[in-house]
Amino acid sequence: MGVPRVIFRVCENLNCPKFQYGDSFTVSGVAVMMRTNGDSSFVSSAAVHANQPRENCEILYGDFVKIIIKYERADQIPDCLISCTGCTGSLRLEHIRNRKNAPEQEALLQSNKELAALLEELSRFPFFQIISPESLAELLRNAELEVFKKDDIIIRQGEPGTKLYIVAEGKVSILNDTGISISTLEQGEIFGEMSLICDENIGATVQAAADCKILSVHHRHFQLVLDRYPAMQRYFTKLMAQRLSRSNKIRFDDYASGMIGRLEEIPPEALFQTLHTNAKTGILTVTEVSKGTARFSIRQGALIKASYAGQKGKEAFFLILREKKGRFKFNPGLPKEDFDVPEIGYFMKLLMEGLQQLDEDRSARKRPPGSGEGDGNPPLVSP
């Protein structure tokens, strides 16, 4: 008869520094108390073998030996879940006799070879390390694999949240209010969860930064799995806390920059001159003005792009100088493609030209009708 042995597999990883979700261990041997002539001695042949190349862990191996001692033989250990006693992190491991994967997961992967290949890659990422095969199968049973081309919008700020998204291949960009990328998510990372958990509209636009494949899970299926598995709840609670902290820092930086206000408080010419003098780089958005929304790209204080009221370049800049009311916001940072865009013109010259046009317009409005200048008629001459 062979040495009694069983397999334990990691089904939940709580920041373990050495092992990953899916790692397995062969636990074998016996541990018995021997009594001879009133004396007792303890005999053990317990052995633990890691089935993948990892650094050994005395804490985990000691926990395996303890469970053999408890049941005396490895093959007497019942179907169960155990937790390691932990160091800086911990693990939960399952022993389910004669079963490598949940039948639902096995069937799912057999029927979808593309999904099976993706999960093989994704298994090393945190989200896939904290859920068991059963919960993963339940989550993926109703998942959809979506393909996006570079620059496609995946979700848009302000829309209702309907799905959880997992980056299976490629990468995506999180955009701020002005369309500038403020962070990038890559393979194995998740987005869209905050709107589902908080039952709010989507907080930021997400755009494909390269051709990518995205696993999406509808809200109702995600909620069912979340309610059933506490490990997932803990994971998303931690993820939300991290993202809220990051979001609050970005919001604080925006307010600290002081570049939010109204044109009634600082006129356009003074606003642009402030950005120029301080060599700011970023995008100025002006809303609530008479002809829609205006947008200006500024690099080191120089104007490189301008659009307003259907006009581009310096004409758009001259038009915004006429506005007296509106709301503005300056967001630091430019997209990479704008790093080498030429300036529209020397800033101070543009500003002086714009202000000169503004003065001419004011003078024309003050002239009495029929004075001749500016109305296409010859000036009146006294007899």
ABEGO torsion letter per residue (X at the ends): XBBBBBBBBBABBBGBAABBBGBBBBBBEBBBBBBBGGBBBBBBABBBBBABBBBBBAAAAAAAAAAAAAAGBAAABBBBBBBBAEBABBBBBBBBBGBABBAAAAAAAAABAAAAAAAAAAAABAAAAABBAAAAAAAAAABBBBBBBBGBBABBBGBBBABBBBBABEBBBBBBAAGBBABBBBBGBBBGAAAAAAGBBBABBBBBABBBBBBBBBAAAAAAAAAABAAAAAAAAAAAAAAAAAAAAAAAAAAAAGABEBAAABBAAAAAAAAAAAGBBEBBBBBGBAAEBBBBBBBGGBBABBBBGGBBEAAAAAAAAABABEBBBBBBEBBAAAAABBBAEBAAAAAAAAAAAAAAAAAAAABBBGAGBGAGBBBBBBX
